[in-house]
Structure formats: structure tokens, C-alpha cells
Amino acid sequence: MGKYQLDTKGQMAVTKFHEKRTPAKFDKKQHLEKLRTEYLKKKQQQTDK
């Protein structure tokens, strides 16, 4: 057993702290969709000229 044992309330506080500290997960599909829409807008503007 470890020297410092946390009860369930303490464990929940620790997990909440770490969830706030971790960066947001990178969503590749969402990023690609965003890039695609930006590209299509730019392409449309070029053809309109």
C-alpha cells in the first residue's frame, strides 16, 4: 500500500484536476473537414473573379 491513500472524494478531485490540465484531443477528421471547407471557399472566390 502506498503512503498516501486517497478516498473516493480525493480521487475524484485528482481526476477532475488532470482532466482540466490535459490539452484537448486532436480530432483529425474534424480538422480535415475544416481545411476542406476553407479550401473550397478560397477556390470559389478565385473562380468568381
N, C-alpha and C positions, 0 to 999 in steps of 0.2 A: 504494500500500500504506500501511496505517496505521502509526503509530509503534509501537503496541503490538499485536503479533500473538500470539494465544493458540494453543497447540497443542490437540489434541482433549481432553486431560485438563483443561486450563484452561477450555475452552468448556463441558464437561460440568459443572464446578463452578459456573460462572456461571449456567447454565440451572437447575441444582438450587436455587441461591440464590434466583433470581427466582420459581421455582415456589412456594417456601415463602412468599415475601413477598406474592404476589398473593392477594387475597381469593377465597374460594370462589365459583364461578359460581352465579348465582341461577337456580334451576330453577323456572320459573313453573308447570309442570304439578304438580310435587310440592307447591308452596306452595298451589295452589288445592285440591288434594286434602285437604291438612291442614285448610284453612279449612272445607271442606265437611264433613269428619267432625266437627270441633268444633261447627259449626252444628247438625248433625243430633243430636249428643249433647245440646246445650242445648235443642233443640226437643223431644226425647224426654222430658227432665226436666220441661219445662213441662207436657206433656200428662199426665204421671204424677201431677201434683199434684191 
